[in-house]
Amino acid sequence: AQSGTVAADPQQYDQAYLSPVTIGNSQLMLDFDTGSADLWAFSNETPASESVGHAKYDSSTGTELQGYSWSITYGDQSGAAGNVYADKVVVGGVTATKQAVEAATSISTSFSDNTDSDGLLGLAFSSINTVTPKQQTTFFDTVKPTLAKALFTCDLKQGNAGSYTFGYIDTSKYTGSVTYVPVDDSQGFWSFTAGGYSVGSDNATSGSVGVSIADTGTSLLYLPAAVAKAYYAKAGGKFDNQQGGYTLPCNGNAPDFNVAIGGKTFVVPGSYIAYAPITSGSQTCFGGIQANTGIGFNIFGDVFLKAVYAIFDVSQGAPRLGFAAQ
Ligand SMILES: O=C(CNCc1ccccc1)Nc1scc(-c2ccccc2)c1C(=O)NCc1ccccc1
């Protein structure tokens, strides 16, 4: 049975985390993304003008899936599209001999401009893979039958290399016990329900945060507008139309954000929520918590995930998420 681990290296401000992946004879840095289900990469089929500074998948090692194509658009209107190959993919020693690899023939500027990232490795459910005419499986679904345990874990860190494991839980990565919650995979996401929340040392938890997804591909923590408002009221932040979101002082006094999941309270340190100066050297920071307006559910992105050890587990049949303090 297979199992393995791979580093997750943070970009500036932990905007994304990138991991080394071997596809055929190419080595690329991919953004592991539990919020989408396509493994796509810059390739020899990507226009040179769009792939300056990127490592590229050389599709000559793959077997083309004739007539297959893919096209994906994310909530920020970024996206990519292209052709599909079957090729060998190795992640941290775990090998998928015939993995659908989506070679990009067109890519939006936000991906072309981010030269650290050579593509995405989707880890959401394969039900939202965009390949047509026949949907393909994610890397995790492809290797799942060969894994020691049908699960993967994510241990992201603020400003430091974290890791993903496949097939085993690294018990040295967390403290205390793991709290498991049921996952509703009907929309293709790792979706769970979060409970009450509190700000700073207040212990009076309020309201209920509600339906949420665990999304390594999204940088920030998107919460109901009322919860974001309550947080920034205590944090001395404000909604800044020009910045397109909440900002707050970078001065190190941002309160923690506490949220109950499965009856256990998890703490997001205030230092994660003073996310990044709005312009280099500014004393005003863009907030790591933002309103989920227009999204329809909460996104527990990297700002939350780097505060916990997360276990994405389908070993029990029904999918579940495990969270532990780290
Ligand atoms: O799309 C994802 C997961 N992939 C994130 C990603 C990774 C690399 C490059 C681009 C995007 N997650 C989800 S689930 C639902 C949304 C969403 C967000 C805003 C409006 C509507 C839907 C998103 C998403 O787009 N996340 C990325 C993102 C970018 C900008 C602002 C918010 C979120």
The ligand as an SDF file (V2000), in Angstrom:
LIG
                    3D

 33 36  0  0  0  0  0  0  0  0999 V2000
  -12.2700   28.0460   -6.3740 O   0  0  0  0  0  0  0  0  0  0  0  0
  -12.0160   27.6340   -5.2980 C   0  0  0  0  0  0  0  0  0  0  0  0
  -10.7930   26.8050   -5.0870 C   0  0  0  0  0  0  0  0  0  0  0  0
   -9.7560   27.2380   -5.9880 N   0  0  0  0  0  0  0  0  0  0  0  0
   -9.1870   28.4980   -5.5440 C   0  0  0  0  0  0  0  0  0  0  0  0
   -8.2200   29.0570   -6.5330 C   0  0  0  0  0  0  0  0  0  0  0  0
   -6.9150   28.5890   -6.5650 C   0  0  0  0  0  0  0  0  0  0  0  0
   -6.0150   29.1680   -7.4410 C   0  0  0  0  0  0  0  0  0  0  0  0
   -6.4320   30.2110   -8.2750 C   0  0  0  0  0  0  0  0  0  0  0  0
   -7.7540   30.6590   -8.2280 C   0  0  0  0  0  0  0  0  0  0  0  0
   -8.6480   30.0790   -7.3400 C   0  0  0  0  0  0  0  0  0  0  0  0
  -12.7450   27.8500   -4.1990 N   0  0  0  0  0  0  0  0  0  0  0  0
  -13.9250   28.5370   -4.2450 C   0  0  0  0  0  0  0  0  0  0  0  0
  -15.3870   27.8270   -3.7890 S   0  0  0  0  0  0  0  0  0  0  0  0
  -16.3160   29.2470   -4.0910 C   0  0  0  0  0  0  0  0  0  0  0  0
  -15.5100   30.2200   -4.5660 C   0  0  0  0  0  0  0  0  0  0  0  0
  -16.0260   31.5380   -4.8760 C   0  0  0  0  0  0  0  0  0  0  0  0
  -15.3390   32.6740   -4.4380 C   0  0  0  0  0  0  0  0  0  0  0  0
  -15.8490   33.9400   -4.7090 C   0  0  0  0  0  0  0  0  0  0  0  0
  -17.0520   34.0700   -5.4150 C   0  0  0  0  0  0  0  0  0  0  0  0
  -17.7180   32.9080   -5.8570 C   0  0  0  0  0  0  0  0  0  0  0  0
  -17.2040   31.6370   -5.5900 C   0  0  0  0  0  0  0  0  0  0  0  0
  -14.1360   29.8200   -4.6740 C   0  0  0  0  0  0  0  0  0  0  0  0
  -13.0640   30.6880   -5.1760 C   0  0  0  0  0  0  0  0  0  0  0  0
  -13.1610   31.2750   -6.2500 O   0  0  0  0  0  0  0  0  0  0  0  0
  -11.9760   30.7970   -4.4120 N   0  0  0  0  0  0  0  0  0  0  0  0
  -10.8650   31.6550   -4.7680 C   0  0  0  0  0  0  0  0  0  0  0  0
  -11.1880   33.0950   -4.4500 C   0  0  0  0  0  0  0  0  0  0  0  0
  -10.6080   34.0910   -5.1970 C   0  0  0  0  0  0  0  0  0  0  0  0
  -10.9200   35.4210   -4.9290 C   0  0  0  0  0  0  0  0  0  0  0  0
  -11.8240   35.7470   -3.9290 C   0  0  0  0  0  0  0  0  0  0  0  0
  -12.3860   34.7430   -3.1730 C   0  0  0  0  0  0  0  0  0  0  0  0
  -12.0550   33.4090   -3.4190 C   0  0  0  0  0  0  0  0  0  0  0  0
  1  2  2  0
  2  3  1  0
  2 12  1  0
  3  4  1  0
  4  5  1  0
  5  6  1  0
  6  7  1  0
  6 11  2  0
  7  8  2  0
  8  9  1  0
  9 10  2  0
 10 11  1  0
 12 13  1  0
 13 14  1  0
 13 23  2  0
 14 15  1  0
 15 16  2  0
 16 17  1  0
 16 23  1  0
 17 18  1  0
 17 22  2  0
 18 19  2  0
 19 20  1  0
 20 21  2  0
 21 22  1  0
 23 24  1  0
 24 25  2  0
 24 26  1  0
 26 27  1  0
 27 28  1  0
 28 29  1  0
 28 33  2  0
 29 30  2  0
 30 31  1  0
 31 32  2  0
 32 33  1  0
M  END
$$$$
